[in-house]
Amino acid sequence: MSDGKVMWCAMLLAAGRGERLRPLTDHCPKPLVEVGGRTLIDRILDRLDEIGVELVVVNLHHLGGMIEKHLAGRQKPRIVFSCEDVLLETGGGTTKALPVLGGAPFYAINGDVLWLDSGISALARLANAWDAERMDALLLVAPVETAVGYDGSGDFDMDAAGRLMRRGASRSAPYVFTGIQILHPSLFVSAPIEPFSLNVLYDRALADGRLFGLRHDGGWLHIGTMAGLDEARRRIDRAPS
């Protein structure tokens, strides 16, 4: 557990269909895909438990019953399921869970991410860097050049103070969003419980100068395709969990 600050709860976004991993995800939700003999969702929950997170809201839609059954015997952290009859995407799904998440800043993590820490936990580093006076959102970003399995053009530039800027019309940007972040509930004022992406709220925070990033100092593995999954499995077999 971190010796510094820690968020007490987290949102784990596990409702998506995992379209790019079909046909695997036709019968297995992406968070239950195994890498190195452990599911992605268990790896994330273990990390959250290690730093003292007490409550995790897990949203469910695609094959959600399988995820609920898989986690039924887990004792820590405490899990509350948020079921979605219609896929609400990252923004709508998080908005729906706000009554459980409460009024304090919280972690929000994609249920299919895989990362390696280098020394201090990335989650602890995020908590220690969080500054509610300046921030509505703090995103963990990874250098494109070191992102395993990622072949995109990057998402953000970042200034010396950590403020993020969209790639915009540029052909590339040096950082890619890892799917790991801290969000403040105030970012969701007037947000609807309907399908929308968290990107809408990032743009709102960016316009107010309150969208910040933290450079990840460990490994980040992008599992967007079967080739990316195969590469992640090879890397994890050679690395500590």
N, C-alpha and C positions, 0 to 999 in steps of 0.2 A: 504493500500500500504506500502511496505517496506520503511524504512528510509534510507536503504543502496542502493547498486547497484540493477539494474534490467535490464533484457534483454528486448529489445523492441519488439521482434517478436518470434514466436514459430511455430514449425511444429507439427501438430496433425495427427497421423497416424491412419486413419479410414477406410482403404481400405480392410482390411482382411475379410475372410469369417466366422470366428468364428465357425470353424468346430466342436469343442468340445461342443458347445451349441446347436447343431442341435437336434431336428427339429425347435427349436425356431428361430434360425438364418436363416432358409430357407426363412422366410418372414419378418424378422426384423433384420437389421444390428446390430451387437453387440453394437456399440456406442449408439444406440437408446434404448437399454434395460433399463428399469426403475428400480431404487432401491430407496426406500423411496419416491416414487412419482415423482422422477426426473430422466431424462436420464443421463447416464454416461457422454455423451459428453457435456451436459449443465453444469454438475457439474465441469468438467475440464475448460470449457470456463469461468465460473464464477470465478474460482480461478485465472485464467490468467488475467482477467479484474481487479480483486481486487488489484493485485500488479502492475498494470499499463502497461501490455503488450498491444500494440496497434494493431498489425497485427498477424493473425494466418492463416497459410496455412493448409488447410484440404485436404488430398488426398482421392480420391474416386475410388472405383471399385465395389465391391459387394453391390448391392442395393444402389448404390451411389445417385441415384435420390431421394430416401427417405430422406437421410441425407441432401442433398441440399435443399429440400423443407422444412424440419424441421427448418433449420437455416436461411431461407430466410428473416424472419422478425427481425433477431437479429441485433442490432445497434453496440454493443461493445462486444469484440474487433472487428475490421474490419476483415472480412473473405475473403480469396481468395481460390477458389477451384482448385485443381490440379487433373484432371481426368486421369485415367490410363486405356487404352484399354486392356492391359495385366497387371495382378497383378505384381507389381515390388518389392514386399516385402519391408521391412523397409529401407534397404540400397538404393535400386534403386529409391524408392519413394521419399526419402529425397533428393537424388542427383538431381532428376528431378525438385524439388522445389527450388534449390539453387539460381537461378536467381531472384526469388522473395524474398527469405530470406535475401539476401545481403551478405556483407562481414564480419559481426560482429557475435560473438557467439550467439547462439539461443537455446531456450528450444526445446526439442523433446520429445513428450509424446505419449504413446500408447493411442488410442482412447477408450480403454475399461478398464482403470485403475480406482481404487477407493481407496482413502486414506483419513485419518483423520489427521488434524494438531494438534499439542500440543503446544500451545503458538504461536510462530512465524511461519508463513507460510513456508512449506517445499520448495516452489519455491523461496521465499525470502532467505532462508538459503542457497540454492544452489547458488544463485546469489552472495551472500556475501562471499561464500567460493571459488568462481571461481577465478582462477589465470592463466591468459593466458600465463604467462612466463613459467609455469610448466606443464600446462594441455592442452590436445587436447579433452578430454572427462571427464566429471564429472558426475558420475552415483549416483542417490539416491538408497541406498541399505537398506533393512530391515533385522533385525535379523530373521533367520528362525524360532526360537522358539516362536516368537510373531506374525508371519504371519498367518492371518486368512484364512482358506480354502486352504492352501498350504501344499502339502504332498510330495514335492520333496526333493532333497538332498542338495540344496543350489547351488549357482553359484560361489561365490568368497570368498577368504580370503582377509583381508585388514591389512596393517601394520600400525604402529603408525603415519606415515606421511600421511596416507590415500591412498597410492598406492594399487591398486587392483591386485590380482593374481588369476588365474583360479583355480578351484577345482582340475583339472587334474585327476591323478589316485587315489586321495583320495576318500574315500567312502562318505564324506560329507564336506560341507563348511558352515561357520556360517552365511553367508549373501546371500540373494536372490535379484536380480535386480528388482526394482519396476516398470520399464517401464517409469521412469521420469528421465530426464537428461539435461545437457547442453553440446552442441557440438560446436567445432570450425570449420568453413568452410574449413580450411586448411587440416582437416582430410580427406576430400573428393577429394584431388588432384588425378587426373587420375581415379577416380571412374566412372564406366560406368552407363549409364541410361539403365539398364537391371536388371532382378531379382537377388538380392543378399541380404543377411542379414547384418544388422549393426554389427553383431558379427565379420565379416571380418575386419572391421575398428577398433573395440575394440582390436583385436589381434595386429593390426599394432601399435596402441597407446601403448599397453602393452609392446611390444617389444622395444619401444623407451622410456619406463619409464614414459609415459604421460597419463596413464589411472588411474583415481582417483575415489574414492568413498566418499560419505557422508552418515553417518548412519542416517536413518529416526528416529525421536524421537516421532512419533505419531503412529496411527494405519494404517495398510495396509491390504487390503482384496483382496484375489486372486479369480477372477471369471473365473475359467477355466472349470468348469463343472456345471451342474444344481444343484448339491449338494452345490457347492461353492456359486452359486448365491442365493440359498435359505438361506444359512448361512449369507451372506452379507446383505440380506434384514432383517433378524432378528436382526443383530447387528446395522444396521443403524436406525432401528425403535427405538432403545434404546439410540442412540447417537445423538449429535448435528450435523448438516450438515456442 
